[in-house]
Amino acid sequence: MQSPLFNHAEQQSQDRYVVQNPQMLRVALTGQDDILARKGAMVAYQGLVDFDGEYQSSTQRRARARTGEGLDLMRCSGQGTVYFANLAQYIHVVDVDHEGLTVDSAYVLALDSTLHTEVIAVDSQYGVSGTGKYQLNITGRGKVALMTSGQPLMLQVTPDKYVSADADAIVAWSTGLRVQMQAQTVNSSVMRRRGNTGEGWELSFLGQGFALVQPSEVMPPQNAAIGQGLGAQFGVGQHGARAQNQNNAWN
């Protein structure tokens, strides 16, 4: 059999995490350190690999119920190779060290089980809850695979150059940065999420580090149901991802 499809054979590498292609992650398991991955993100595997639901502590469950932020994970263990993907999003592997990483949990595909996660609050200019109000802080030493809708932009933040990003587009940033959530709108439009400009909540970053932004202000729908129409599948309309994000911002 012959086909250009055979040009997409699996990558050969000694690295634990390998981006098989821009939208698929390859992880090697050696029987020692487990991988925590987004539930349902496995698309293929080779070898003797076990998949099990990851236990959440009572503290994690309370934080998830209070903030809506947290990770729904499965534990992958054994020996073999596992391939992960989610809605054909672009995948990026990040080394987490002493600097730490703060991320919206919706963009986490997989991470080393040795890393520690904690829900944190972002300061709000107006004291109201909106997109970006709570985020996930990842600390320790290990790797995290992040997802973006499209190819992202990495912005450097320095003491003499601060960065602001739409709260719907920001994916992750250095934990050491000072962050504040504020509204682009003014006066009577403040409480209207998009105001009259088409812009709404933004996060401002100061200090030394980086901010990762994706070229999209919404995630693809995570639970798109077959037969619900194009609006539900691609994020427009009252049942799409944008509408869900708008509703979640005020819940």
Summary of the structure (lengths in Angstrom):
residues: 251
radius of gyration: 19.0
end to end distance: 54.3
largest distance: 66.5
contacts: 745
relative contact order: 0.14
helix: 14%
strand: 43%
